[in-house]
Amino acid sequence: MKKITFVAGLVIISTVSSLFAQKSGVFKSYTDYFANKMEYGIDCAKEVHKIKLNDFWGKDFITVIHDGEPYDLKKAEIWGFQLCDEKVIRFQGEEDYLVDDKSILWIYSKQSVLSGNPKTGGSKTITTYYFSKGGDGEIQELTLLNLKTAFPENHKLHNAIDSQFKSDASLDEYDQFHMHYKINHFLESFEVK
């Protein structure tokens, strides 16, 4: 009886772990992302591949090395990709954005490096935040004006946003307790659709 229970336990564990296996691959469209339909997809526990943004070189394509073969995919022709660490990168045109939060607003971040003063040296990394309404909406910078423009007819919401968020910088604050950006938690509690 103990052997049967042990074997049944192993089958359940392997089934559950395969259901939640980390995957990596490319999504041609938001519909593919939503359906978890990947091109050049792998099971991260069993396979390895590389996805290169090619940002440093200013290229308009990513390179996927899959089964030892390189494939160049135009950034403007794919929705995005997921890495084995479950990070999701989304494209709009040739620009790439890291998906940070998915709720009423999808919130993205993008880092850029500003060169320092030639005399004092050093450089500084700046993080800029963006948003879209849903995973297939237009990506725009996360500012108070852009946020209110995204909900043009909801003046009650505009007033509530003004009273809750005092500056553009306050929109990218993360709420550790609710595991969301504060603006998303606010919109959820405000019951915005």
C-alpha positions in Angstrom: 0.0 0.0 0.0 2.9 2.4 0.8 4.5 1.7 -2.6 1.2 2.6 -4.4 0.8 5.8 -2.4 4.4 6.8 -3.0 4.1 6.1 -6.8 0.8 8.0 -6.9 2.4 10.9 -5.1 5.3 11.0 -7.6 2.9 11.0 -10.5 0.9 13.9 -9.0 4.1 15.9 -8.3 5.4 15.3 -11.9 2.0 16.2 -13.4 1.7 19.4 -11.3 5.3 20.4 -12.0 4.8 19.9 -15.8 1.7 22.1 -15.7 3.6 24.9 -14.1 6.9 24.4 -16.0 8.7 27.6 -16.9 8.7 28.2 -20.6 10.4 30.6 -22.9 9.6 31.7 -26.4 8.3 34.3 -28.8 4.7 35.5 -29.1 3.7 36.7 -32.6 0.6 38.5 -31.3 -1.2 39.4 -28.1 -3.7 36.7 -28.9 -0.8 34.2 -28.9 0.4 35.6 -25.6 -3.0 35.3 -24.1 -3.3 31.7 -25.4 0.3 30.9 -24.3 1.1 29.9 -27.9 4.8 30.4 -28.4 7.0 30.2 -31.5 10.5 28.8 -30.8 9.2 27.8 -27.4 11.1 25.7 -24.9 10.6 24.0 -21.6 13.2 25.7 -19.5 13.8 22.7 -17.3 14.8 20.6 -20.3 16.1 22.9 -23.0 18.2 26.1 -23.5 18.0 28.8 -26.1 18.9 32.5 -26.3 16.9 35.5 -27.2 18.9 38.6 -28.0 17.3 42.1 -28.2 20.2 43.5 -30.3 19.4 46.9 -28.8 23.1 47.8 -28.3 23.6 47.6 -32.1 20.3 49.5 -32.9 18.9 46.6 -34.9 15.3 46.3 -35.8 15.1 42.6 -35.0 15.7 40.1 -32.2 17.8 37.0 -32.7 16.5 33.7 -31.3 19.0 30.9 -31.1 16.8 27.8 -31.1 18.1 24.2 -31.5 21.5 25.7 -32.4 20.1 27.8 -35.3 19.8 31.6 -35.3 16.5 33.2 -36.4 16.1 36.9 -36.9 12.6 38.3 -36.2 11.5 41.8 -36.9 10.5 43.6 -33.6 7.7 45.4 -35.4 6.2 42.1 -36.5 6.0 40.3 -33.1 4.2 41.1 -29.9 7.0 40.0 -27.6 8.7 37.2 -25.8 9.0 35.5 -22.4 12.3 34.4 -20.8 12.9 31.4 -18.5 12.9 33.8 -15.5 9.3 34.6 -16.5 10.1 38.1 -17.5 8.0 39.3 -20.5 9.2 41.8 -23.0 6.6 43.5 -25.2 7.3 45.4 -28.4 5.7 48.4 -29.9 7.3 49.1 -33.3 11.0 48.6 -32.7 10.9 49.6 -29.0 10.9 47.0 -26.3 9.3 47.3 -22.8 9.6 45.0 -19.8 6.2 44.1 -18.4 6.1 44.9 -14.7 2.4 44.6 -13.8 -0.8 43.3 -15.5 -4.1 44.6 -14.3 -6.4 47.3 -15.5 -3.2 49.0 -16.7 -0.3 47.0 -18.0 2.7 48.8 -16.6 6.1 48.6 -18.3 9.6 49.9 -17.6 12.4 50.7 -19.8 16.0 51.6 -18.7 18.3 53.9 -20.4 21.8 55.1 -19.6 22.7 58.8 -19.5 26.3 59.6 -19.9 27.9 61.6 -17.2 29.7 64.9 -17.4 33.0 64.3 -19.4 34.9 66.1 -16.6 33.3 64.2 -13.6 32.7 60.9 -15.5 30.2 58.3 -14.5 26.9 57.5 -16.0 23.4 57.1 -14.6 20.7 54.6 -15.3 17.2 56.1 -15.7 14.0 54.0 -15.5 11.0 55.3 -17.4 7.6 53.9 -16.8 4.9 53.3 -19.4 1.4 51.8 -19.5 -1.3 50.5 -21.8 -4.9 49.6 -21.3 -4.7 45.9 -21.6 -1.9 43.8 -23.1 -2.7 44.9 -26.7 -3.3 48.6 -26.1 -1.0 51.5 -27.2 2.0 51.9 -24.9 2.5 55.4 -23.7 4.5 57.1 -21.0 3.0 56.8 -17.5 2.1 60.4 -16.7 -0.9 62.0 -15.0 -2.0 63.6 -18.3 -1.7 60.4 -20.3 -3.5 58.4 -17.7 -6.5 60.8 -17.6 -6.5 60.8 -21.4 -6.8 57.0 -21.3 -10.2 57.5 -19.5 -11.4 60.6 -21.3 -15.0 60.7 -20.1 -14.5 59.7 -16.5 -14.1 63.1 -14.8 -14.8 61.7 -11.4 -11.8 59.4 -11.9 -9.7 62.3 -13.0 -10.5 64.2 -9.8 -9.7 61.1 -7.7 -6.4 60.6 -9.5 -5.5 64.2 -8.8 -6.3 63.8 -5.1 -4.4 60.5 -4.8 -1.3 61.1 -7.0 0.4 64.4 -6.7 3.0 64.0 -9.5 4.0 61.8 -12.4 6.7 60.2 -10.3 4.0 59.0 -7.8 2.4 56.8 -10.4 5.3 54.4 -10.5 5.2 53.6 -6.8 4.9 49.8 -6.0 2.6 48.5 -3.3 4.4 45.6 -1.7 1.4 44.5 0.3 -1.0 44.2 -2.7 1.8 43.2 -5.1 0.7 45.8 -7.7 1.7 49.3 -8.6 -0.3 51.7 -6.5 -2.1 53.1 -9.5 -3.4 49.7 -10.5 -4.6 49.0 -7.0 -6.3 52.4 -6.9 -8.0 51.8 -10.3 -9.2 48.3 -9.1 -10.7 49.8 -5.9 -12.3 52.5 -8.0 -13.8 49.7 -10.1 -12.5 51.2 -13.4 -13.0 49.0 -16.5 
